[in-house]
Amino acid sequence: MNTSLLEKRSLGINFHDNASPTLKVWAPHARSLALEVDGKDEIPLIKMQYGFWQAHCPEIKPGDRYKLKINNKELFPDPASLSQPGGVHDSSEAIDLNIIRNIRDQNWNGISTRDLIIYELHVGTFTPDGTFKALKNKLPYLKELGINAIKIMPVAAFPGNRNWGYDGVFPFAVQASYGGAHELAKLVKSCHEKGIAVILDVVYNHLGPEGNYLHAFGPYFTGKYQTPWGKAINFDDAWSDGVRQYFLENALMWLRDFHIDGLRLDAVHAIKDFGPKHFLRELSENVQLLNQKTGSQHFLIGECDLNDIRFINPLNKDGYGLNAQWCDEWHHAMHAYLTGENNGYYVDFGNLQHLVKSLNHAYVYDGTYSNHRKKVFGTSTVGLPGEKFVIFTQNHDQVGNRMLGDRLSTLVDLETLKLAAGAMFVSPFIPMLFMGEEYAEDNPFLYFISHGDKHLVEQVRKGRKREFRDFMKDANPPDPFAESTFNQSKLKWDFDRSEHKKKMLAFYQKCIRLRKTEKLMQPGNRDHLLARESDKETIILTRKEDKDLLVVVMNFSEKKIQKDFSELENSRPELLLYSAHKDWGGNISNDTMPFHLNDKKFVANLAERSIAIFKVSK
């Protein structure tokens, strides 16, 4: 293991306290390489071992624009550029990473993953201005909401000004239209000052289709494997050492220099590596060493659709050591049951038992037959603590990959929204909100791009039409290139003008407060948690620890219910939350309790589509 990677970035332009700036580039097949700085003499690089080139650059200063000349012919931006102010095809800008590193809150100690309450957002659509600076102005709102972590969709430089971020082509460069590297660092500092951790979405399985110049420098990609985006990134073929270092340095830069708390790793199942040490394992080892060295609590969260616990098992149990993973199946079970949708992967869901199983085990398919996949699928999660799984009722994929980008708030009513949210917060897993869901935002979150390549734009348009042709035969998806599509996706922030949105926001705030204060509503050991189906449309969840007992009743039916509870005989439980109360936009008076005692028996009385949370301390 190269421990020097933990200290500082080596690739790209780097400034030093007691030495001249240096440039290091990995280009194993180049015959010559030179640095061209605007208005200054060309500087040749010297070839080193293992495909690296290096030069001292005494004349370059922060803010200078530069390109790299390969084989005395073509000029390209720096693969490790920290800034692309003129776009992905233009010159790179030299940035002093030491200045970035010094923008920090010295008192910040991080947050344990088990305590996370995550808020996913897209910088460009979260505020009208769509910048880091504008996002910073919303931090008081997020603090009042109660979340303690924001997860930012990718900010690596992409073509144009409108993109989800997964078309990034300069992994080290921060998107200029958002404000660039310095503004991102200031945002992170401001978040930490308010007790909010920052999780950055990074993409190590592909690069975007426009402005990707890595192929000009070396074998960053391999034809050994194909992915949905074409050739796979080269993590295990010839010359893969340089590629692995490139992405390891990228991850460590975000954590060490920008003081990002955690990384969300996009689609880790598409990282193709069959070498003796998987890239994810090496990444986890490096992050753990960085934590030991700095005393930080940096973490890694993977997106994976394989239901394979190898990704989240610890290193000492032959796992890849990721701290947690997104659990799509919790969403699928909830969404399919609430909406009745059964197309695509939803064909595997739709029964209340699927939601019960996910509340108990996270994965619904854990070594069982999947009709959608036509095979046995998944592994068992028994023994894994709840903080290994991040769950959600909505996220950017599950909303944005719908043809019309329609949110759950436009598909079900307020009572059902509260029921779904309550179920998320009483689960033993890490909850994640998607921006705006806390007040039932009804603007869509659509798919949008702003590529400069007209042919590519047309390909994307046709691809979207093909994707949805079986769902809505008489309609077309919104044009992803149209600026109006992007603008429609911006949050309205109109909850102060809507009574039901105010109530929804208050409900989320209450759920988050309970999540923070009630031990039995936090992740941890799942041995004493049991969710079970009662009748056909009710779930009862119980959780015990020491002398405390949590009982949650979830009524998914369209009628009122009564349930007897032997668990609560001879006790007077404390009501923590009842979603049907008027405080939260329901029709039940706040002083009406959703239970009564019948000859020492506890009988719950719940309104239709509601959730009640009880606590007994003995």
Number of C-alpha atoms within 10 A of each C-alpha: 7 7 10 9 16 19 13 16 21 18 23 19 29 21 21 11 7 6 10 15 19 18 19 22 25 27 24 18 14 16 10 16 24 20 22 19 22 13 9 12 10 14 18 18 21 14 20 13 8 12 17 18 22 21 20 18 21 12 12 19 17 14 12 16 22 24 21 26 21 19 13 11 10 10 19 23 24 30 26 25 23 25 27 27 19 14 18 25 16 16 24 28 24 23 23 18 21 15 13 18 16 13 20 19 16 10 8 17 15 19 20 12 20 19 18 23 23 24 24 22 21 24 23 26 23 22 21 15 15 19 22 25 17 18 20 19 13 13 17 12 10 18 15 9 17 21 24 21 26 25 23 19 21 25 31 24 32 35 24 16 19 23 24 22 26 19 23 28 24 27 24 27 27 25 29 22 21 21 16 21 22 18 19 23 23 19 23 24 24 19 23 24 15 15 17 26 29 26 26 23 22 24 25 20 21 23 24 17 17 17 23 19 19 20 11 16 20 18 21 25 21 19 13 12 15 13 14 9 12 14 17 23 27 25 25 20 18 11 18 18 15 22 20 19 19 21 19 22 21 19 24 24 21 20 23 21 20 25 26 24 25 26 23 24 23 22 18 20 15 20 22 20 18 11 10 7 11 16 22 22 18 17 22 21 17 21 26 18 14 21 17 11 11 12 12 19 18 26 23 23 26 25 20 19 16 16 23 18 23 16 25 22 19 16 16 8 10 12 17 23 26 26 21 26 25 25 24 24 24 25 21 26 26 24 23 22 20 20 12 14 15 14 13 8 15 17 15 21 25 20 16 20 19 22 29 23 20 22 26 23 25 29 25 29 21 21 15 13 14 18 13 13 10 8 11 13 17 19 17 17 18 12 10 18 18 23 23 25 26 25 26 26 25 23 22 20 13 19 20 20 17 19 21 16 21 18 26 24 19 14 14 12 12 21 22 22 24 27 21 23 24 25 24 24 22 26 25 28 31 28 27 24 23 21 23 22 22 23 22 24 22 18 19 23 29 27 26 23 23 18 21 14 13 11 10 13 17 14 12 18 17 13 12 19 19 12 13 17 15 10 11 11 9 7 11 15 20 19 21 21 21 13 14 12 19 24 18 15 21 24 18 15 15 13 18 11 9 11 11 17 22 19 22 27 21 18 23 23 17 18 21 20 14 18 21 17 10 13 13 23 20 23 23 18 14 19 14 10 18 17 22 17 16 13 8 12 17 21 23 19 22 21 21 17 14 7 8 13 20 23 23 22 23 25 26 24 15 11 11 13 17 14 16 16 13 11 13 19 16 12 14 16 19 12 15 15 20 28 28 24 20 14 17 25 20 19 13 18 11 14 8 9 15 22 18 15 15 10 8 13 16 21 19 18 18 24 26 17 25 26 28 27 23 20 22 17 13 10
